[in-house]
Amino acid sequence: MSKPTIGFIGLGAMGEPMAGRLLDAGFSVVSTVNHSREAIERLTAKGIREVDSARDVGEGVDILMSIVFDEPQTDAVLRGPSGALASLAEGAIVVVMSTVSPSYCQELATEAAGQGITVLDCPVSGLVKGARDGTLTLMVGGDAASVDRCREAFDALGNTMHCGDVGMGQLMKLANNAMSLSTFRALMEVRHLVAEGGMELDRFMEILNSSSGSSFVSKNFPLPKQPMAWPSMPIKDLSFCLSVAQQLGVEMPVIEASLDAGR
């Protein structure tokens, strides 16, 4: 049985190595320039096919993967007359791999169903290294049959974790990021504490990582000597998490404090 043709939009730090892995696994991959040409030019040697626009990416593909920065960018490449949804054929699957709100994916799925198109939400975790090595965790929301149709492609990228219906992949990713980002914030603060107290930071981290306070964050992330303001992506993800919590009537004071401290 032939492999599905994949449209891939978003060749950034995560998307470029992910598209590369799909090409290495023998998939036909179609893409377009979103912000800069360098990534698609590097992937030309692997056989990526370049087209002019997001709408063109959707023509003739079986699975469309999108991993742009945020919700407005996702909307721009998927919806409207210039978006990929306008050219996808009935039976195609859209895989939203950016971290966006669960409700956005649910609304998109309802809209796409009117065209006979299925939407899966599939944010990923594992950093750029995981994208390069094919060890990402893919947190997928959507019907099981559609997940199975994408599984061969997903297997080239990492470990598929089916979370439930559409939107549950995003809910899982937001919860995961809330845990890791609040841990990151707490770790920055305790590092500042021990440094001010006179302890050498490398020695502190060595002991911490062999003790009960160790975590994925403490073992995998570069850490500043002093607490710093969050860049835009953590603010986006924590804000989404708190918005979902408010909709569900769930209080998250620790996550609120992490966001406020990082602004």
N, C-alpha and C positions, 0 to 999 in steps of 0.2 A: 504494500500500500504506500502511495507517495506521501511525502511529508506535506503538511499545509504550508501555503505561502503566507508569510508574516509581514504586515506593515508595521513599522516601528517609528514612533515619533518621540524625539527627545534624546539627542545624542550627547548628553552632558556627562558629568563625572561618573554617574552610575549607568546611564543609558548606553554610552559608547562600548564599555566592556561587555554589557549584556547583549547588545546586538552582535558584537564580535563572537561571543560564545554560540549564539544561534547560527551564525554563518559557519563556524567551525564544526557544528553538529550536522551540517548539511542542509539547513533550511534555506530556502529562497527568501531574502529579506529586502523589502522596499522601504526607502526612507526619503526624507527631504531635509534641507537645511532649515533649522529653527532659529538659531542665533549666529552661528559661525560655521565656516566651511571646513575647518581643520579636521574635525572628527570624521565627517563623511569622506573626506579625502584619504584619511588613514585607513578607513574601512573598505575603500575601493579595491585594495589589493586582495581582500578576503572575498570580494564578489558582491558587495552590496549594490543594489540598483537605485540610482538617484532619480527622483521625479521632482516636479516643480513646486508642488504645494501639498498641504495636508489632504485636500480633497483628492488629489491624484494618488496619494498613498493608499486611499481606501479602495481604489478601483482594482478589482480582481483578487483581493486578498481574502484569505479565510479567517485569519485572526489579526486584529489590529491592537497593538500594544502602545500605550501612551505613558511616558514618564517625564513629563515636564514639571516645572517648579511648583505650581500651585493651582488653585481652583480656576481663577480667571484664565490662566494659560491653557488649562485643560479644556475649558469651555471654548476657547478660541480655536483650538485645533480639531475639536470634535463637532461642535454645533454650527449652525448657520450655513449659508450657501457655499462658503469656502472651507467648511469643516469636513472631516473624513466621513461622518455619518451620512452626508448627502450622497456619497458615491458607493457606499458599502452595499453589497448584494444581500438579499434575503438569506438568512442562515448563517451570516457572518457573526463573529464574536468580538466584542470590544473588551479589552482588558485595561482597566484604569489602574496604573501602578504608582501614580503620584499619591502623596498623602493629602487627602481632601476630607470633607465631611461625609459621614455615612448617608445623610439625607440627600446630598448632591448625587451620589451614586444611585440611590433608590429612585430619585426623580429621573435621572438619565435612563435608567433601566426601563422605567415605565414608558418614556418617550420612544426609546429605541424599539421596544416591543411592537409598537405600531407599525414599524417597518419590517418586522420579522427578524430583528437583530437582537442578540443576547448581550447583556452587559455583565461582566464579572468585575468586582473590585479586588485588586491584588497588590496592595502596598508591600514593600519588601524591607527586610532588615538584614544587616550584615556588613555595612560599610562598603567602600569602594573595593577593598580587598576581597570581600565576598562576591562582589560582582565580577571581579577578574577571575576568581578561582571557581566560580560556579557553586558556591556554598551559601547563597542567600537563603533566608527563610521567606517563603512566599505565603502571605496571609490572605487566603482567598475567600471571598464571599460570593455566593451564587449557587445555581442548581448543580447537583453532583454530575449530571450527564455532561454539562458544558465544561465543567472542570476537567473531566476525563478526556474530552476532545482536545483540551489544551495541554494535557499532561506531558506528552512527549517534548513539547517546547519548554514547558516549565522545568522538566528534568534537566535540561541543559543549563538552567540558571540556578538551581538549588533544590531545596526541600519544600515540597508543597504541603501546606497545612490548611485544610478546609475548615473554615470557621463557622459556616452556617449560610444563611440567606444573604442576598445582596446587602452591602453595608456593614456586615459583620467583620469583613477583613479590615475595613477602615477603623472600626471600633477597637479591634484587637491592636492595630498599629498605634492608635492614639494612646491606648492604655500602656502599651509597651514603651512608647516614647516618654510618657509621663513618668513612668518608673525610672527609666535610664537618665532622663534629664534632671529629675529631682535628686537622684543619687549623685549625678555630676555636680550639681550645685552644692550639696552637702559636703562632698569631697573637697571641692575648692575651699570651702569655709574651714574645714578641719586642717587642711594643709596650711592655710594661713595661720591658724592657731598654733600649730606645732612649730612652724618656722619662726613666728614671733617669740615662742618660748625657747628657741635656741636649738631645736633638733634639726639635723640634716635631712632634707626632704627625700633624697634617694633612699636613705636608711629607713625613714618612716614608711615609704611605699613598700619596701622589701618586707618589712615586718607586717604591715597591714595585709599584704597579699598572701601571707601565710597564716592569717588570723580570721576571726569570724566577721570582720568588717570588709573582707575582700568581695569583689563583684566583677562582672564583665566590664563595667565602666573603669574600675581601678586598674584592670589588667590590660585594657585595650586602647584607651584614649590618651593623647597627649594632654597634659594638665598644666595650666599656668601657675605661677608661684602665688598669685593673689586672685581673689574673686574678680570676675570681669563681667561686662554686660553681654547678654545673649546677642548673637547675630539673628538675622531675620527668620531663619528656618525654625529654630527652637521656639521662638515667640509664636510663629504661625501654628505649630503643632500643639503647644500647650494651650493656646487660645481656643483652638478647635476642641480640644479635650474638655475644657471648662464650659464651652458652649453646649456641648452634648450633655454634660453633667447638669447644667441648668435646665435644659429641656426635660431631663429625666427626674429632676428634683433630687439630685444627689449632691451632697456637700463634699467638697474636696479642698479643705483648708491648706493641706501641705502643698498641693499642686499650685494653688493660688499664691502661696507665699514664695514658691520657687519662681513663678513667673514674675511677681512683683520685684523680687530681689534681683532678677536678671535684666530688667528693663533699663 
